[in-house]
Amino acid sequence: MRKALFTVAVLFTMMTACTQNKPSQAVENETEAATQTEAADSIDPQTKLENMQEVQAYLKECGAFFIATADGDQPHVRPFGVSEIINDRLYIMTGKAKDVYKQMAANGKFEICALKPSGSEWLRLTGTLVTDETLAVKEEFLNRNESLKSMYKADDDNMAVLYITNATARFCSFAASEKTVHF
């Protein structure tokens, strides 16, 4: 009898998992994250830096780029305009009081989409965002982006700088094959 009850419980759990798709999705997300981490870890530091510089140059050429975050099961997309490479890390910046930062802090996974002015080339960048509270990094970010100094101070406990890890960048075009880099 106990064996039958155990079997029913296992079958019920499996049926529930299949209909909700959550365990399989979690495994898929973990597999994807592990693949991105392995890809980034297998690259020599110089190539990582070059890939990062290529992505940042692309973002700067686009001017604005759009970052997607999630709040529970609801996606949110917002424009951003600054990125910097500091200490061999690619950073973006926002304010801690903003909902976007709260979403990033709760779930560091993100996607950025940037469209070149031509409208026929774009970048999709995925990875994980990590908050960096280093005062020197915040100061350097502000020094490179003077216009932000009127809104943020490095030590104001509102400025948030976040660096990208486990990154996969896909350079896409209507006219050429996709190129993928990791850092």
C-alpha positions in Angstrom: 0.0 0.0 0.0 2.8 2.4 0.9 4.5 1.6 -2.4 1.3 2.4 -4.3 0.8 5.7 -2.5 4.5 6.6 -3.2 4.0 5.8 -6.9 0.8 7.9 -7.1 2.6 10.8 -5.4 5.5 10.6 -7.8 3.2 10.4 -10.8 1.1 13.4 -9.5 4.3 15.4 -9.1 5.5 14.6 -12.6 2.1 15.4 -14.1 2.0 18.7 -12.3 5.5 19.5 -13.4 4.7 18.7 -17.0 1.6 20.9 -17.1 3.3 23.8 -15.3 6.6 23.5 -17.2 8.4 25.0 -14.3 11.0 22.2 -13.5 11.9 21.7 -17.2 12.2 25.5 -17.7 14.4 25.7 -14.6 16.6 23.0 -15.9 16.8 24.7 -19.3 17.7 28.0 -17.7 20.3 26.4 -15.5 21.8 24.6 -18.6 21.8 27.8 -20.5 23.5 29.7 -17.7 26.1 26.9 -17.3 26.8 27.0 -21.0 27.3 30.8 -20.9 29.6 30.5 -17.9 31.6 27.7 -19.5 31.9 29.7 -22.8 33.0 32.8 -20.9 35.4 30.9 -18.7 37.1 29.2 -21.7 38.1 32.5 -23.3 41.5 34.0 -22.5 41.4 37.3 -20.7 42.6 39.3 -23.7 39.9 38.0 -25.9 37.3 38.6 -23.2 38.4 42.2 -23.0 38.4 42.6 -26.8 34.8 41.1 -26.9 33.8 43.5 -24.2 35.3 46.4 -26.0 33.5 45.4 -29.2 30.1 45.3 -27.4 30.7 48.6 -25.7 31.7 50.3 -29.0 28.5 49.0 -30.5 26.4 50.3 -27.6 28.0 53.7 -27.9 27.4 53.8 -31.6 23.7 53.0 -31.1 23.4 55.8 -28.5 20.4 54.4 -26.6 20.0 50.7 -25.8 17.1 48.9 -24.2 17.4 46.6 -21.2 14.8 44.0 -20.4 14.2 42.9 -16.8 11.5 41.0 -15.0 9.2 41.7 -12.1 7.8 38.3 -11.3 6.4 37.1 -14.6 6.0 40.6 -16.0 8.8 41.8 -18.3 9.9 45.5 -18.4 12.0 47.3 -21.0 13.7 50.6 -20.5 16.1 52.8 -22.4 19.7 53.2 -21.1 22.4 55.4 -22.6 25.7 54.8 -20.8 28.1 51.9 -20.4 31.8 51.9 -19.5 34.6 49.4 -19.2 36.4 49.8 -15.9 38.9 47.4 -14.5 38.1 44.9 -17.3 34.4 44.9 -16.6 31.5 46.3 -18.6 29.3 48.4 -16.4 25.9 50.1 -16.8 24.5 52.5 -14.3 21.1 53.4 -12.8 19.6 54.7 -9.5 18.8 52.4 -6.6 15.5 54.2 -6.0 14.2 53.1 -9.5 12.1 50.0 -10.1 14.6 48.8 -12.7 17.3 48.6 -10.1 15.0 46.7 -7.7 14.2 44.2 -10.5 17.9 43.8 -11.3 18.8 43.3 -7.6 16.0 40.6 -7.3 16.9 38.9 -10.6 20.3 39.7 -12.2 19.4 38.1 -15.5 18.8 40.6 -18.3 18.8 41.2 -22.0 19.9 44.3 -23.8 18.9 45.1 -27.4 20.6 47.9 -29.3 19.7 49.0 -32.8 22.2 50.9 -35.0 21.0 54.0 -36.7 20.8 52.2 -40.0 17.9 50.1 -38.6 19.3 46.9 -40.2 21.9 45.9 -37.6 21.3 45.1 -33.9 22.9 43.6 -30.9 21.3 41.2 -28.3 23.3 40.9 -25.1 22.3 38.5 -22.3 24.0 37.7 -19.0 23.9 38.5 -15.4 24.2 41.9 -13.7 26.2 42.2 -10.4 26.1 45.4 -8.3 29.5 46.9 -7.5 29.6 49.2 -4.5 33.3 50.3 -5.0 33.5 54.0 -4.6 36.4 54.3 -7.1 34.4 52.6 -9.8 31.4 54.9 -9.2 33.7 58.0 -9.3 35.3 56.8 -12.6 31.9 56.2 -14.1 30.8 59.7 -13.3 34.1 61.2 -14.5 33.5 59.6 -17.9 29.9 60.7 -18.0 29.9 64.3 -16.7 26.2 64.8 -17.5 25.3 62.3 -14.8 27.0 64.4 -12.1 23.9 66.6 -11.8 21.8 63.6 -10.9 24.2 61.3 -9.0 27.1 61.4 -6.6 29.4 58.5 -6.1 28.7 58.4 -2.4 25.0 59.3 -2.4 23.8 55.7 -1.7 21.5 56.0 -4.8 24.0 55.5 -7.6 24.2 51.9 -8.7 26.8 50.6 -11.0 26.4 47.0 -12.2 28.8 44.9 -14.2 27.9 42.2 -16.7 29.0 38.6 -16.2 28.4 35.4 -18.2 27.7 37.5 -21.2 26.7 36.3 -24.7 26.5 39.0 -27.4 24.8 38.3 -30.7 25.5 40.8 -33.5 22.7 40.5 -35.9 21.9 41.9 -39.3 19.4 41.6 -42.2 22.4 41.3 -44.6 25.0 39.2 -42.8 25.3 36.1 -40.7 25.0 36.4 -36.9 28.2 36.7 -34.9 28.4 35.6 -31.3 30.9 36.5 -28.7 31.2 35.8 -25.0 32.8 37.5 -22.0 
